[in-house]
């Protein structure tokens, strides 16, 4: 390569370095912006999923409520068409309807009218004639026998907004005989929706098929019977399906909302669950701003370093002509500048330190020259490094690689990896050691994180099966040495497959996280361990705990799961998420022929006994069979 060609290459190098720095900064900013936008989309998708679960649950509740009203109406219609409307029959039915309305909270009122709209039950009440009401005119004009779901109206009895469900009954000759009417209070529905905390500024609205709001939380009295029929939810063809996500600006309070609607397949209404988008995105927005500030700081740092680099390259251009003959030596130094190169004499003092020592350990080369080479090594790692250096000084090792902790002037402590090689004189005698050291702190931190992931369940944050098996062996050995007791609880979520099938896997994951939090709250001692044993099954290891203590903890867990009130409509037990628990306790000192598997087997048998006994209960192994022959006296 000619001198002219080399100088031309040097002249282009600062420009290329500047372009690289700019491209790096732009790439970091672009990737960060893309990741933040993806995080925002993930928050919105999560909200849509949560709203979908709420909408489906509350739609089912509304349908069940109207089915309850209709089942009572059908019986009354059959009785009227069989027995007629004589005063005795009406009096009996009136008492029956009154008792039913009092016993069922969601029923506001029940009534029977004749073919003229006159109220036959409790005729002395206000507005005893319904001839002008829409539901009455519908049945009077239509021979159809199916239930009629009415629009929200204001009751003149107590002033509450109610929704009507009614059926026609016929006279013996098949002509119109009157109407059996049931109503449900809008306030009841609103109060029910109040139990669902789905986010700040959230709302739930049940809307009639013609666009009138039946019930809403919050501000039910303000918005009930208000029409939203002119909104896109009624007019947009893409929103006319049975369910779907819906982002809109609320016509009621003007807030931008993320929502999910679900139309009933049996009645002319749909349910809309929404959450304020600004409130939903507020945590993401705050976190994004914080993260972007860090990114901007990083980009500025890179830009500053790049500017310094470009300046150094420009300075190098001016020195290029004088240093052409030393190019090989210069390149060697440049390529090795990222690692700290040191030479250690036989007296274990530093004879040479490269300039990169500032980056690696925070000290300048002239500050380290002549100091003990092993002075900054952590006390726990010093014996290992000292042994290697001694072996190399004696000529027993030619080279070695070692990882250790070393003090840093600004950072306090860093992890270094040093590759050491013996240097010899012309006569072959060892005269020192050359060490090339690099900072591997980030790599060590990643290793620590991976070790944590290896023993932690990613969904629940509890210990995983591997960690549980390790701790069980440790605690068994400890209990054997200390002659203490060891207890184990096995917990299984009842009918969890049906829960997943009905509510979806995201809801199932959320359910498992709730139960995991309950178990974590019960780990009140340092030795206690809660783990996800597999699928919907959990285990809790309780050192120094007897059978009675194990049973108390298990019962608290079972009750706490109940108190969460997670709806499980497919469960034949209570309509809520529940769990079956099996417990076992023993003293390993007295179980010389047994191993850790015996405790697991005993708790597992107790768990299956709890399932066979009807689920949603705790059974200890002593109630099923003796854990081990020698355990009967424990």
Secondary structure by P-SEA (a helix, b strand, c coil): ccaaaaaaaaaaaaaaaaaaaaaaaaaaaaaaaaaaaaaaaaaaaaaaaaaaaaaaaaaaaaaaaaaaaaaaaaaaaaaaaaccccaaaaaaaaaaaaaaaaaccccccccccccccccccccccccccccccaaaaaaaacccccbbbbcbbbbccccccccccbbbbbcccccccbbbbbbbbaaaaaaaacccccccccbbbbbcccccccccccccccccccccccccccccccccccccccccccccccccccbbbbbbccccbbbbbbccccccaaaaaaaaaaaaaaaaaaaaaaaaaaaaaaaaaaaaaaaccccccaaaaaaaaaaaccbbbbbbccccccccccccccccccccccccccccccccccccaaaaaaaaaaaaaacccccbbbbbbbbbccccbbbbbbbbbbbbcccccccbbbbbbbbaaaaaaaaaaaaaaaacccccccccaaaaaaaaaaaaaaaaaacbbbbbbbbbbcaaaaaaaaccaaaaaaaaaaaaaaaaaacccccbbbbcccccbbbbbbccccaaaaaaaaaaaaaaaaacccccccccccccccbbbbbbbbcccccccccaaaaaaaaaaaaaaaaaaccccccccccccccccccccc
